[in-house]
């Protein structure tokens, strides 16, 4: 019986989720580790991209002698191709998140639930002897 419930939870769509109060919060709570990993991935991609652009800016600077001595005949097409793939991945992730109409609704319900929980927890701590 529990396997059937787990399978139903795994195949639940966001149409099912936004219908009842509580289901949306559970869905976001279950998806939260994935969102955290995704945010960490995006942060790391940003750091790598900024580092790469800074290195290129330094290397191609007119006063930089290293470029003329060592890198003039080096073709960096592979690096630019991989940077393009990385940016394509980030655009795809962005599109998937923006294309989900239920995510803002469920996220708002989850945030409201967490805010209420924090409010009641803090108010109980303030009035407890």
FIKOLZA-1660 file (N, C-alpha, C; in steps of 0.1 Angstrom, whole numbers, plus 5000, padded with zeros to 4 digits):
% residues 129
   i   px   py   pz ch aa at
   1 5008 4988 5000  A  X  N
   1 5000 5000 5000  A  X CA
   1 5009 5013 5000  A  X  C
   2 5020 5013 5007  A  X  N
   2 5028 5024 5008  A  X CA
   2 5035 5026 4995  A  X  C
   3 5038 5016 4987  A  X  N
   3 5045 5017 4974  A  X CA
   3 5035 5024 4965  A  X  C
   4 5022 5021 4966  A  X  N
   4 5013 5027 4957  A  X CA
   4 5011 5042 4960  A  X  C
   5 5012 5046 4973  A  X  N
   5 5011 5060 4977  A  X CA
   5 5023 5067 4972  A  X  C
   6 5035 5061 4974  A  X  N
   6 5047 5068 4969  A  X CA
   6 5047 5070 4954  A  X  C
   7 5042 5060 4947  A  X  N
   7 5041 5061 4932  A  X CA
   7 5031 5072 4928  A  X  C
   8 5020 5073 4935  A  X  N
   8 5011 5084 4932  A  X CA
   8 5016 5097 4936  A  X  C
   9 5024 5098 4946  A  X  N
   9 5031 5111 4950  A  X CA
   9 5041 5115 4939  A  X  C
  10 5048 5105 4934  A  X  N
  10 5059 5108 4925  A  X CA
  10 5053 5112 4911  A  X  C
  11 5041 5107 4908  A  X  N
  11 5035 5110 4895  A  X CA
  11 5025 5122 4896  A  X  C
  12 5024 5128 4907  A  X  N
  12 5014 5139 4908  A  X CA
  12 5018 5151 4900  A  X  C
  13 5009 5157 4893  A  X  N
  13 5012 5168 4886  A  X CA
  13 5009 5181 4894  A  X  C
  14 5014 5192 4889  A  X  N
  14 5012 5204 4896  A  X CA
  14 4997 5208 4896  A  X  C
  15 4989 5203 4886  A  X  N
  15 4975 5206 4886  A  X CA
  15 4968 5200 4899  A  X  C
  16 4973 5188 4902  A  X  N
  16 4968 5181 4915  A  X CA
  16 4973 5189 4927  A  X  C
  17 4984 5194 4926  A  X  N
  17 4991 5200 4938  A  X CA
  17 4984 5213 4942  A  X  C
  18 4981 5222 4932  A  X  N
  18 4976 5235 4936  A  X CA
  18 4961 5234 4940  A  X  C
  19 4955 5223 4939  A  X  N
  19 4941 5222 4942  A  X CA
  19 4938 5223 4957  A  X  C
  20 4946 5217 4965  A  X  N
  20 4943 5217 4980  A  X CA
  20 4953 5224 4988  A  X  C
  21 4949 5231 4998  A  X  N
  21 4958 5237 5007  A  X CA
  21 4966 5226 5015  A  X  C
  22 4979 5227 5015  A  X  N
  22 4987 5217 5021  A  X CA
  22 4995 5209 5011  A  X  C
  23 4988 5205 5000  A  X  N
  23 4995 5197 4990  A  X CA
  23 5006 5205 4983  A  X  C
  24 5003 5218 4981  A  X  N
  24 5013 5227 4975  A  X CA
  24 5026 5229 4984  A  X  C
  25 5023 5230 4997  A  X  N
  25 5034 5232 5006  A  X CA
  25 5042 5219 5007  A  X  C
  26 5036 5208 5007  A  X  N
  26 5043 5195 5007  A  X CA
  26 5051 5193 4994  A  X  C
  27 5046 5197 4983  A  X  N
  27 5053 5196 4970  A  X CA
  27 5065 5204 4970  A  X  C
  28 5064 5217 4974  A  X  N
  28 5076 5226 4975  A  X CA
  28 5086 5221 4985  A  X  C
  29 5081 5216 4996  A  X  N
  29 5090 5210 5007  A  X CA
  29 5098 5198 5001  A  X  C
  30 5092 5190 4993  A  X  N
  30 5099 5179 4987  A  X CA
  30 5108 5183 4976  A  X  C
  31 5105 5194 4969  A  X  N
  31 5113 5199 4958  A  X CA
  31 5124 5208 4963  A  X  C
  32 5123 5212 4975  A  X  N
  32 5133 5222 4981  A  X CA
  32 5147 5218 4979  A  X  C
  33 5151 5205 4983  A  X  N
  33 5165 5201 4981  A  X CA
  33 5170 5202 4966  A  X  C
  34 5161 5199 4957  A  X  N
  34 5164 5201 4943  A  X CA
  34 5166 5215 4939  A  X  C
  35 5158 5224 4944  A  X  N
  35 5159 5238 4942  A  X CA
  35 5172 5244 4948  A  X  C
  36 5176 5239 4959  A  X  N
  36 5189 5243 4966  A  X CA
  36 5200 5238 4957  A  X  C
  37 5200 5226 4953  A  X  N
  37 5211 5221 4944  A  X CA
  37 5212 5229 4931  A  X  C
  38 5200 5232 4926  A  X  N
  38 5200 5240 4913  A  X CA
  38 5206 5254 4916  A  X  C
  39 5202 5260 4927  A  X  N
  39 5208 5274 4930  A  X CA
  39 5223 5273 4932  A  X  C
  40 5228 5262 4938  A  X  N
  40 5242 5261 4940  A  X CA
  40 5249 5259 4927  A  X  C
  41 5243 5251 4918  A  X  N
  41 5248 5249 4904  A  X CA
  41 5249 5262 4896  A  X  C
  42 5238 5270 4897  A  X  N
  42 5238 5283 4890  A  X CA
  42 5248 5292 4896  A  X  C
  43 5250 5293 4909  A  X  N
  43 5260 5301 4915  A  X CA
  43 5274 5297 4911  A  X  C
  44 5277 5284 4910  A  X  N
  44 5290 5279 4905  A  X CA
  44 5292 5283 4891  A  X  C
  45 5282 5281 4882  A  X  N
  45 5283 5285 4868  A  X CA
  45 5286 5299 4867  A  X  C
  46 5280 5308 4874  A  X  N
  46 5282 5322 4874  A  X CA
  46 5297 5325 4878  A  X  C
  47 5302 5319 4888  A  X  N
  47 5315 5321 4893  A  X CA
  47 5325 5317 4882  A  X  C
  48 5323 5305 4876  A  X  N
  48 5332 5300 4866  A  X CA
  48 5332 5310 4853  A  X  C
  49 5320 5314 4849  A  X  N
  49 5319 5323 4838  A  X CA
  49 5326 5336 4840  A  X  C
  50 5324 5342 4852  A  X  N
  50 5330 5355 4855  A  X CA
  50 5345 5353 4856  A  X  C
  51 5350 5342 4861  A  X  N
  51 5365 5339 4862  A  X CA
  51 5370 5338 4848  A  X  C
  52 5363 5331 4839  A  X  N
  52 5368 5329 4825  A  X CA
  52 5368 5342 4818  A  X  C
  53 5358 5350 4819  A  X  N
  53 5358 5363 4812  A  X CA
  53 5369 5372 4818  A  X  C
  54 5371 5372 4831  A  X  N
  54 5382 5380 4836  A  X CA
  54 5396 5376 4831  A  X  C
  55 5398 5363 4830  A  X  N
  55 5411 5358 4825  A  X CA
  55 5412 5362 4810  A  X  C
  56 5402 5361 4802  A  X  N
  56 5403 5365 4788  A  X CA
  56 5406 5380 4788  A  X  C
  57 5399 5388 4796  A  X  N
  57 5401 5402 4796  A  X CA
  57 5416 5406 4799  A  X  C
  58 5421 5398 4809  A  X  N
  58 5435 5401 4813  A  X CA
  58 5444 5396 4802  A  X  C
  59 5441 5385 4796  A  X  N
  59 5450 5379 4785  A  X CA
  59 5450 5388 4773  A  X  C
  60 5439 5393 4769  A  X  N
  60 5438 5401 4756  A  X CA
  60 5440 5415 4758  A  X  C
  61 5444 5419 4770  A  X  N
  61 5447 5433 4773  A  X CA
  61 5459 5438 4764  A  X  C
  62 5458 5450 4758  A  X  N
  62 5469 5454 4749  A  X CA
  62 5483 5455 4756  A  X  C
  63 5484 5457 4768  A  X  N
  63 5497 5458 4775  A  X CA
  63 5501 5444 4780  A  X  C
  64 5494 5434 4778  A  X  N
  64 5498 5421 4783  A  X CA
  64 5507 5414 4773  A  X  C
  65 5519 5412 4778  A  X  N
  65 5530 5406 4769  A  X CA
  65 5528 5390 4768  A  X  C
  66 5521 5384 4777  A  X  N
  66 5519 5370 4777  A  X CA
  66 5512 5365 4765  A  X  C
  67 5502 5373 4760  A  X  N
  67 5494 5370 4749  A  X CA
  67 5503 5369 4736  A  X  C
  68 5511 5379 4734  A  X  N
  68 5520 5379 4723  A  X CA
  68 5531 5368 4723  A  X  C
  69 5535 5365 4735  A  X  N
  69 5546 5355 4736  A  X CA
  69 5541 5341 4736  A  X  C
  70 5530 5338 4742  A  X  N
  70 5525 5324 4744  A  X CA
  70 5512 5321 4737  A  X  C
  71 5503 5330 4736  A  X  N
  71 5489 5326 4732  A  X CA
  71 5485 5331 4719  A  X  C
  72 5493 5337 4711  A  X  N
  72 5489 5343 4699  A  X CA
  72 5484 5332 4689  A  X  C
  73 5491 5321 4689  A  X  N
  73 5487 5310 4679  A  X CA
  73 5478 5299 4686  A  X  C
  74 5473 5302 4698  A  X  N
  74 5464 5292 4704  A  X CA
  74 5450 5296 4701  A  X  C
  75 5443 5285 4696  A  X  N
  75 5429 5287 4693  A  X CA
  75 5420 5282 4704  A  X  C
  76 5412 5290 4709  A  X  N
  76 5404 5287 4721  A  X CA
  76 5389 5284 4717  A  X  C
  77 5387 5278 4706  A  X  N
  77 5373 5275 4701  A  X CA
  77 5367 5265 4711  A  X  C
  78 5374 5255 4716  A  X  N
  78 5368 5245 4725  A  X CA
  78 5363 5252 4738  A  X  C
  79 5371 5262 4743  A  X  N
  79 5367 5269 4755  A  X CA
  79 5354 5277 4752  A  X  C
  80 5353 5284 4741  A  X  N
  80 5342 5292 4738  A  X CA
  80 5330 5282 4735  A  X  C
  81 5332 5271 4729  A  X  N
  81 5321 5261 4727  A  X CA
  81 5315 5256 4740  A  X  C
  82 5324 5253 4750  A  X  N
  82 5319 5249 4763  A  X CA
  82 5312 5260 4770  A  X  C
  83 5317 5272 4769  A  X  N
  83 5310 5283 4775  A  X CA
  83 5296 5285 4769  A  X  C
  84 5295 5283 4756  A  X  N
  84 5282 5284 4750  A  X CA
  84 5273 5273 4755  A  X  C
  85 5278 5261 4757  A  X  N
  85 5270 5250 4762  A  X CA
  85 5265 5253 4776  A  X  C
  86 5274 5259 4784  A  X  N
  86 5270 5262 4798  A  X CA
  86 5259 5273 4798  A  X  C
  87 5261 5283 4789  A  X  N
  87 5250 5293 4789  A  X CA
  87 5237 5288 4783  A  X  C
  88 5238 5278 4774  A  X  N
  88 5226 5272 4769  A  X CA
  88 5219 5264 4780  A  X  C
  89 5227 5257 4788  A  X  N
  89 5221 5250 4800  A  X CA
  89 5214 5259 4809  A  X  C
  90 5220 5271 4812  A  X  N
  90 5214 5280 4821  A  X CA
  90 5201 5286 4815  A  X  C
  91 5201 5289 4802  A  X  N
  91 5189 5294 4796  A  X CA
  91 5178 5284 4796  A  X  C
  92 5181 5271 4794  A  X  N
  92 5171 5260 4795  A  X CA
  92 5165 5259 4809  A  X  C
  93 5174 5260 4819  A  X  N
  93 5169 5259 4833  A  X CA
  93 5160 5271 4836  A  X  C
  94 5164 5283 4831  A  X  N
  94 5156 5295 4833  A  X CA
  94 5142 5293 4826  A  X  C
  95 5142 5288 4814  A  X  N
  95 5130 5286 4807  A  X CA
  95 5121 5276 4813  A  X  C
  96 5126 5265 4818  A  X  N
  96 5118 5255 4825  A  X CA
  96 5111 5261 4837  A  X  C
  97 5119 5269 4845  A  X  N
  97 5113 5274 4857  A  X CA
  97 5102 5285 4854  A  X  C
  98 5105 5293 4844  A  X  N
  98 5095 5303 4840  A  X CA
  98 5083 5297 4833  A  X  C
  99 5084 5286 4827  A  X  N
  99 5073 5280 4819  A  X CA
  99 5063 5272 4829  A  X  C
 100 5067 5270 4841  A  X  N
 100 5058 5263 4851  A  X CA
 100 5049 5274 4857  A  X  C
 101 5036 5274 4854  A  X  N
 101 5027 5284 4859  A  X CA
 101 5024 5281 4874  A  X  C
 102 5025 5269 4878  A  X  N
 102 5021 5265 4892  A  X CA
 102 5032 5268 4902  A  X  C
 103 5045 5270 4898  A  X  N
 103 5056 5272 4907  A  X CA
 103 5054 5284 4916  A  X  C
 104 5051 5296 4910  A  X  N
 104 5049 5308 4918  A  X CA
 104 5038 5306 4928  A  X  C
 105 5027 5300 4924  A  X  N
 105 5015 5298 4933  A  X CA
 105 5019 5289 4945  A  X  C
 106 5025 5278 4942  A  X  N
 106 5029 5268 4952  A  X CA
 106 5040 5274 4961  A  X  C
 107 5049 5282 4955  A  X  N
 107 5060 5288 4963  A  X CA
 107 5054 5299 4972  A  X  C
 108 5044 5306 4967  A  X  N
 108 5038 5316 4976  A  X CA
 108 5030 5310 4988  A  X  C
 109 5024 5299 4985  A  X  N
 109 5017 5292 4996  A  X CA
 109 5027 5286 5006  A  X  C
 110 5038 5281 5001  A  X  N
 110 5048 5276 5010  A  X CA
 110 5054 5287 5018  A  X  C
 111 5057 5298 5012  A  X  N
 111 5063 5309 5019  A  X CA
 111 5053 5314 5030  A  X  C
 112 5040 5315 5027  A  X  N
 112 5030 5320 5036  A  X CA
 112 5030 5310 5048  A  X  C
 113 5031 5297 5046  A  X  N
 113 5031 5287 5056  A  X CA
 113 5043 5288 5065  A  X  C
 114 5054 5290 5059  A  X  N
 114 5067 5292 5067  A  X CA
 114 5066 5305 5075  A  X  C
 115 5061 5315 5069  A  X  N
 115 5060 5328 5076  A  X CA
 115 5051 5327 5088  A  X  C
 116 5039 5320 5087  A  X  N
 116 5030 5318 5098  A  X CA
 116 5036 5310 5109  A  X  C
 117 5043 5299 5104  A  X  N
 117 5050 5291 5114  A  X CA
 117 5060 5298 5122  A  X  C
 118 5068 5306 5116  A  X  N
 118 5078 5315 5123  A  X CA
 118 5071 5325 5132  A  X  C
 119 5060 5331 5127  A  X  N
 119 5053 5341 5135  A  X CA
 119 5048 5334 5148  A  X  C
 120 5041 5323 5147  A  X  N
 120 5036 5317 5159  A  X CA
 120 5047 5311 5168  A  X  C
 121 5057 5306 5162  A  X  N
 121 5068 5301 5170  A  X CA
 121 5075 5313 5178  A  X  C
 122 5077 5324 5171  A  X  N
 122 5084 5335 5178  A  X CA
 122 5074 5342 5188  A  X  C
 123 5061 5342 5185  A  X  N
 123 5052 5348 5195  A  X CA
 123 5050 5339 5207  A  X  C
 124 5051 5326 5205  A  X  N
 124 5050 5317 5217  A  X CA
 124 5062 5318 5225  A  X  C
 125 5074 5320 5219  A  X  N
 125 5087 5322 5227  A  X CA
 125 5087 5335 5234  A  X  C
 126 5080 5345 5229  A  X  N
 126 5080 5358 5235  A  X CA
 126 5071 5358 5247  A  X  C
 127 5060 5350 5247  A  X  N
 127 5051 5350 5258  A  X CA
 127 5053 5339 5268  A  X  C
 128 5062 5330 5265  A  X  N
 128 5064 5318 5275  A  X CA
 128 5072 5323 5287  A  X  C
 129 5067 5318 5299  A  X  N
 129 5074 5322 5311  A  X CA
 129 5088 5315 5313  A  X  C
% end
